[in-house]
Amino acid sequence: MLMLPELIVVATGFILLVLDLFLTEKQRDLLVPLALAGVAAAAGALVLTPDTGVLLGGRFAMDPLGWWFKLAFLVAAFLTIALTSGLLESAAPEVRKLHSPGEFLTILMFNLCGMLLLPSTRDLITLYVALELATIPLFLLAAWRRDALGGEAGLKYMVIGALASALMLYGFGVLYGLTGTMRLDAMPALLHADRTTLFAAALVVAGVGFKLTLVPFHMWAPEVYQGAPPPVTAWLSVASKAAGLSVLMLVLFRVFRPFLHDAGFAIALLATLTMTVGNLVAVVQRNILRFMAFSAISQAGYLLLGFLGGGSGGAAAMVFYLLVYVVTNLSVFALLILHNQQTGSTQITDYRGLSQLNPLLSLAMMLGLFGLAGIPPLSGFVGKFLLFSVTAQAGYHWLVGVAAVNSTVSLYYYLRIVRQMYIEAPAEGAVPLKPGALLTAALVVTTAASMLLGVVPTVYEAVRVSAAAWLQALGQ
Amino acid sequence: MGLASWLILLPFLTTLGVLFTPASRPTLIRWVSLVGTGAHLLLTAFTTWKFWEVASPDIALAKTSTLTKLYFVERIPWFKSLGVDYLVGIDGITMSMVILTSIIIFTGVLASWNVVNRTKEFFALLLLLVTGVFGVFLSFDMFLFFMFYEVAVLPMYLLIGVWGTGPKEYSAMKLTLMLMFGSAFILVGMLALYHYAGGTTFDLTQLAQFHYPVEMQRWVFPLIFIGFGVLGALYPFHTWSPDGHASAPTAVSMLHAGVLMKLGGYGALRIGVYLLPEGAQYWGLFFMALTTINILYGAFGAIKQTDLKFFTAYSSVSHCGFVLFGVASLNLMGFKGAVLQMFSHGVMTGLFFALIGMVYGRTHTRIIPDMGGLAKVMPWLAVCFYIAGMASLGLPGFAGFVAESHVFMGGFFGNAWSDPLATRVLTVIATLSIVVTAVYVLRGLAKVFQGPITDPHFLELTDATLTERLSTGILVVTLAVVGLVPGLLIDLIESALLPFVNRLHATGALAVAGHP
């Protein structure tokens, strides 16, 4: 029963695919609730699933941290579908509608399944297959609107994604050559600290780096984020990033764990580059989707800090920050999707005066942005604080400074949007946005979660316990 | 729920009360804010009385102690695995700062009685900000402290950006970013303090029992001092202050100059000097020199200003310099002076900004040369302005004199770790600022209030309304009471400050014994 959540998701995908054939355009509105039910059922199954155990001769295993990753994927999927509902329904205005809801949701389900498999994979082959399943459907989703920007997004994503896969595969090949085994857990004992191991590690990290948008592997992100339909961008920015992190944790903690401690400086450098470039370039963006792309890049830089020191505190901090990031980023995207859906605009200046038209929506958006900037008492603050604390514990005090100054820079550009919403006057003839019921519900849930995760310590303490158990099991 | 928690919770509840009042009833919103802050003032008075009752028997004990004794302590474990507690308590410094904040917010609400644009959001943000300020003063867990610190700083962006005047977006952004930049420094220092002590607690009272390596103290102390110094307008990080204050609406200027800038001096003392005594010994003279520049630079800057708000803002830079100067002089007299100056400058500058708001509301100009003879039409405001001015230039009888004389004596006494000649020379230089202050205060006031009325339409202006009289009256009385009976306040803070000094000497003795 360990694989029940994945099976439910795949089953939902097939049901959606088949059902779609027999429904009229109007009846297809049922598909969204069906998909939501499927994801909710999978989440329910996940809650009942034990967080340790193996299947298929050790190729598929549950571990305590993997459980949290799966939760993050399912939550992200549920919220993304809820946010997309307005664009998928038959009554949506023709211009910005997402066509073929059946196929859209099916592909999303298969993509989700690939992500759910990722943290459970234990050998190179299943890891690679799961990673491809978590990536290839995204190319299709990115190009869903068959216009010029969408086409560019899909193509660029595919070409660069293929390059990343190639690098990763090369790395896997070297690893197999060095150790003669496919099993990840057997590798640390067989690897030696030499140049070839370093080469393999560099290739794998570069491959994952594309997914996690680490600088200098981030170039695809702005175009893809801008060209893809906003809900897909939302999905990409949270789920794909979570998938990247889960693979990186799998590789660095399971395979290269003996060398993790010595790699501290390289990680610190990568983190510095990622957050600094992401933040500095975000400052000059005018398009909100490109803006969110660079914001997401800089967030990946903060996430990376958790690898310093290689302890369970770092692992817990990363997973906790990921959960926080998923809900906070989606709360920002909720308004972004709604705004794009009803005005067709993606310019930051078109948010002007929103606080006078939609006070509550603007408040939620502001809280979301402050959460991303790491302002207390929102959970983004606690998440960042934990990551900075791990950095200080590992002795990288200068890096805490770099990261904290970066946070200040990020506050500047998040405040630019707040300024448009709160300080500027609304444009002539601007009308208030009218959110749908599902989107409102999703926004309430994400905003509440992003506030509560920072105040109520329960989730963090649970993650921390899981991380300790997980690392202990790894050590054996 | 003890008294300390209620002091934080009450403004927060008032914030919620404002949020749940319909925006269409601005008068009700004002009354909710006024009742909330009025109740807080009463609660503060009650707490002070209670505090005095329990704390006064312990004064003798403090003479030898190296640990601050807290009263009304409440501790609730929060993030257990990190050692983060909800830990609040009260000591003498905290108590005096709470009194100050409570007075300023009450008069601030009165002074913003006629804010008409988006009244609800304005009062909600103002009260949220002040919740953060109380939180900072009352919390003794560094995590909680930092959390409240940022809550106190950020609402300022919207308060200035939405309700400000002049280049408000620029000023709001500059202020927010510079203060956040300072908090980045604090964060680095704080995490170093946490991990060097084993990474098990953020509790200030427990961290104080840990002896940090001298090398570590020497690099962390400047981070903490500068980090907080940015908020305390430490030269050369003061540049946000004139722009910010000039653009901010009246109550925000009052709170910001009156209370928020005090968080800087408070943090430098509470975390910097208290936890890192050897770092303080090493850097004391350097920061004394830097703050001497502060004091003179602010005073000379004020001479050149023609806008009343810029004028007061520069004078604040000078006066806040006294706070940090007192902290850097590292002796009891200096520390006492610093805390007294925080209090007296808070009240004085609150009064200044309130009065400027009131005058501006009538004349619609803040440019000093455009005004003249206003004392004839608004005698109440003129008298209050003069009182604030006299307090600002250190006239005996007002709080400013008590504070500044302590600071200067403290500086002149110097300490065992800085060259005595250097501290004395610096103190003498800093003292010169009194003359400069007299120049700008007297010249400015004379131009605005005396002489013939320059503009015929000034003749139709009216004197202070009832709410205005109430708010300025409270501040003037506070200034005079502290000026005439300073013993009340000094007793309150002295026993809290003794452990700071004892810690400096204890480690000093250790260091001498260890390295002859």
Interface residues (C-beta under 8 A of the other chain):
Chain A: F370 I375 P376 P377 F381 V382 F385 L386 F388 S389 T391 A392 Q393 H397 V400 G401 A404 V405 S407 T408 L411 Y412 L415 V418 R419 Y422 I423 P457 Y460 E461 R464
Chain B: W78 F79 K80 S81 L82 F143 F146 M147 F148 E150 V151 L154 Y157 L158 G161 V162 K168 E169 M173 T176 L177 M180 F181 S183 A184 F185 L187 V188 L191 A192 Y194 H195 G199
